[in-house]
Amino acid sequence: MAIPPWNIYSTGADKAWALLPQTAAGKIRWGRTRVAHLDTGYTHHEVFFPQGAGGPSAIILAGEGRDFLSPRRRSAEDPLKKNDIQAPGHGTRSGSALSADNGKLTGVAPGLPLVPFRVTDTSLVTRQVAVAIGKAINHVVENKVAPVVSISLGFPLALDGDMGKAIDRAYDAGGIVVAAAGQVIDRVTYPGKHRRTICAAGIRNRRNRYSIYQKYDHYGRIDAWAPADPIQVARFPPDDKYGKSDGTTYAAVHVAGAAAMWTLKHGAALRQAYPQPIEAFRMLLTASGRSLPVLDKLATNAARRLDIEALLQAPLPDKSLLRYETDFAVDDRL
């Protein structure tokens, strides 16, 4: 059996899959579990549509997605606009690292259905993008689209109060919003910096030696460290279908995938036990995480390296042990 990619074995993802319900073909039976994927939208890549652009897909739920960036567009399909920041297709790269399962590429949560929401054309959060993120999260909450929201986007400032209101709304409704810590400068970025989200920072692998992907001015808002560099991904356009990429984009999708597996594992027990399951998830991320010496020297909190197998094996904490976050996201400005 081939050794899985480092981002899979280092997080114990491959062992975690066996702890989840399986189909007769040995695949994870996701049922109604899915992730709301807020990014540049989806493309008709073979990792999402294994039977062609017009064929069925168990991964991209295109009909449930929306474009909240361009009001005149209904479809969340990525228009692949060129820009000066990065190559088009950010949503394809991040989504593939999360859910790919086509024999050529395996994501951290293979086959996990994604509901695509187009909120940006890059990984940068501008005011327009912040407004779109807020609208997308509100849609997810109002329509009970998914228990987990994945956002591999960021900016050092909280650009829009409505984005904060939407995160507060998701928190109060019991949703888990996961966002990237960012790496453009040495400051953790919003929306990941909001205390009512789960903030994911990155780990780099060089010859099986792990280090942090990005240093920050402080570490108190980071909840978990997850694989960020290098990550095998799907690319677009199709003449270059696969390659490597890096960024806290991928740390976020690894943690979002872990959150989806955790919600699938515990099912209705989460909704019965906790008004805000995100806080039980946050606690167990730390308690189940693996140590990394460099984190012990740098971090001011207890955030550790993601271990999905241990996360799924950990018993649910008593709700009396949880601290519910009263720092409203809408009030954050810097």
N, C-alpha and C positions, 0 to 999 in steps of 0.2 A: 504494500500500500504506500502510495506517495506521501511524503511529509507535507502537510498543509502549509500554506503561506504563514509567515511569522505572525501576522496580525491575527490569524485564526488560532494557532496553537498557543501564542503568548497570553491570550485572554481566556484560554480554556473553552473557547466557543465550540470547538468540535466535540468536546465531551459534554457540554451543556445541551447540545441538540438531542442527545440520547435520553435526556431527562424530560423531554416534551412528548406530547402525543404524536404518534406516527401513523402515516398512511400505510397501505399494504405494500407500496413501493419503497418504503423506508424513508419517505420525506416527512418533514414536519407538517402536521395537520393544523394549520393556522386558524381555521374556522372563521369567526368574525373579527379576529385580531388583525389590525392593520395599523400602519403609521401614516399620519398626514405629513407629506413631504413638501416643505416650503422652500422653493429654490427657483431655478430658471425655467422649470417645466420639464417635460419628458421628451424623448426622441424615440423613433421607431428602431431602436437598436435591438439586435438579436438576443441580448441578455434579458430584455423585457418582453419581447414579442418573438419567442422562439420559432413560431410558425409563420413568420413574415408580418409585414406591416398591417395587412388586413386580417390576420388570423387572431385567434383568441390568446389572451394572456392571463396567467394566474398572478402576475406581479403588478403591472400598472393597471389601476382601475380608472382608466381615462374618463369614462362617462361620469364619474363622481367628482372629478377635478374641476378647477376653475382658474381663470386668469384674473387676478386682482390687481395686476400692474397696469394693464391696458383695458380700460372699461369697454371698448368696442369689441374685444375678443372674448369669446366664451370658452374656447378650448384652452387647456393648459399645455398644449404642445409648444415646445421650445422653438421660437423663431430663429434661434442661433444667430443673434445679432453680434456683429464684430464690435470689439471695444478695445480700449488702450490698456485695460487692466489684466485680462487673462483671456485665454482661448474660449470660444463659445462652448456651450454644452456642460456647464458646471453641474446642472441637475442630473445629467447622465452619469457623470463621474461619481458624484456623491451617492446617487441612488443605486448604482451598481455595486459600490462597496458595501452597501447595506443589504441588498436583497438578491443579487445575481445568483443564478443556479442553473447554468446551462451546459455544464461540463467543461467549459473553457475558463469560466471565472466563477468563483464562489464568494458570496458576500458573508458578512458576519451572521446574518439571519437569513439563510437561503430560502427563497420562495416567499418571503414575507410580503404580503400585498401592500402596495403604496398607493395612496390617493394623492395625485400631484396637484400642487398649487403654484402657479407662476406668480412670484412676487418681486422678481428682480431679473436683471440681465447679467449681473456679476455677483461676487460674494460680498460686495460692499453694501452696507445699509445707508442709503440716503434718506432724506425726509419722505420722498415719494415711496421708497421701499418700506420704510417704517409704517406708513399708512396702510400699504398693501398687506404687510404682515399682520397688523391689527385686524383688518377685515377678514383675512384668511382664518385667523385663530377664532374670531367670533363665529364664523361660519362653521368651523369644526365643532365648537361648543354647542351652538344652537341646533345643529343637525346630528349631534352625537356621531360624528364621522369616525373618530378613532380615539383610543385612550392615550396615544402618544403622538406628540408633535415633534418633528425633527427640523432644526433650523441651523444650517451650516453657513451662517451669514453673521456679519457683525460690524460695529463701528464704536469708537471709544465714548461717544456721547449718546444719551437717550434722546433721540430726535423727535419723538412724537408721543404725546400723552395718551393718545388712543391705543398705541401699541402696549403701553403699560396697563391701561384699563383692560385690554383683551387678555393679557397674561394673568392679571388678577382674576378675571372671570374664569379662565381655564383652571387656575389653582383652586378656586372655590367650588368648581364643578367636579373636581377630582381628577383632572387631566395631568399628564406629565409632559412638560415642555422641556426639551433638551436643546441646548444651543452651544455653539463653539466659543472658546475663549479668545480666538483670534491670534494673529501673529504679525500684523503690519507694523505695529509699534509695541512698546513694552507695557501696554495697559490692557487689561481684560476688557473685552468689548460687549456692548449691548446687542441683543437682548440677553446674552448669557450672564451678564453681570447682575441682572435683576435677581434678587434673592429668592424669588418665587419660581425660578427656573432651575434646571440642573445644568451646571456649567462644566464643559469638557475641555481639558487641555491635552496637549499632545506629547507622545513619546516617539523618539527616533531610534531606529535599530541599525547599527553598523556592526556587521559580523557577530550578531547575537550579543552585542553589548548595547544596553539600553541607556539612553540619556533623555533629558527633556528637550522637546522640540523648540520651545520658546521660553525665555525668561521674562518675568513680569515685575512691575514695580512693587506688587504685593500679591499674595497667594490666597488670601482669606476667602475669596469667592469661588475658588475652584473646588468642584465636588469629586472629580475623578480624572485620572490621566489614562489616555487610551491611544492606540496606535495612530500615528500621523505620517510617518515617513520611513521608507517608501511604501506605497500602497498600490497594488495592482487594481486597475480600474478599466471600465469600458470607456471608449472615446467616441467622439463624433467629429467630423463626418466619417462615413463607413470605410473609406480607404485606409483608415488607421484605427481599426476597431478596438485595440487593446494597448495598454501601456502603463507606465507608472506615474503616480502623482503624489503630492504631499500637501499637508496643511492640517490645521485643526478642524477643517471641514470633516475629515475622516475620523478624528477623535469623537466628534459629535455623533456621527452616524453609528459608530461602534456602541456608544452608550445608549443611543436611541434603540438600536437593535437589542441590547441587553434589557432595556425597559420593556420592549414588546415581548421578549421571551419570559420575563418575570411576570408580566400581567397574564400571559397565556398560562403559565405554570400554576398560578394561584386563582385565576378566574374570579368567580363570584365572591370568594373569601375576602378579596381585597375590598370590594364595595361594601361588604357587610362589616368589615373590621375597622375601616378608616374613612373619615370624611374627606381626607386628602391623602390618597395613597402615595403621593410624591414624597412625603416626609418619611414614610417607611422605606421607600426605595432609596432615598438619600442616606438614611442611616445604614442600610445594609451595603450600599456601595462602599462606604468606609470600612465597615466591620469585616467585609469579605475580601477587600482589596489586598493585593500583594505589595510587599515592601520594595522600595527602590531607594538605595542609599542616598542618592542625590536629592531626593524629595525630603528626606529627613533633615537635610542641611538647609534647604531653601524654604520649604513650606511652613507657613505659620498656622495652618490648620492640619487636620488629620487626613486630608485627601490622599488616596493611594492608587496604585495601578489596577486597572480593571481586571477582575477575575469573574467571568460570567458563570463558570461552573460552580464556584463557591457561592456566588450570589443566589443561584437557583436552589442550592442545597441548604442555604441558611433558613432557619425557621423565622416566621413572621414575628416581629417584635410586638410586645404588648403596647397598645395605643397610649397607655399612661406614660410611656417612656419617650414619646415623640414630642418635639417642640414645633409647634405650628408657626409659620412665618407671618408676622404681623407688619413687616416692612413692605408697604404697598408699592408695587412696581410703578404705578402711575405717579408716585411722588418722587421717583428717582430722576435726577437731572444730570449728574456727572458720574 
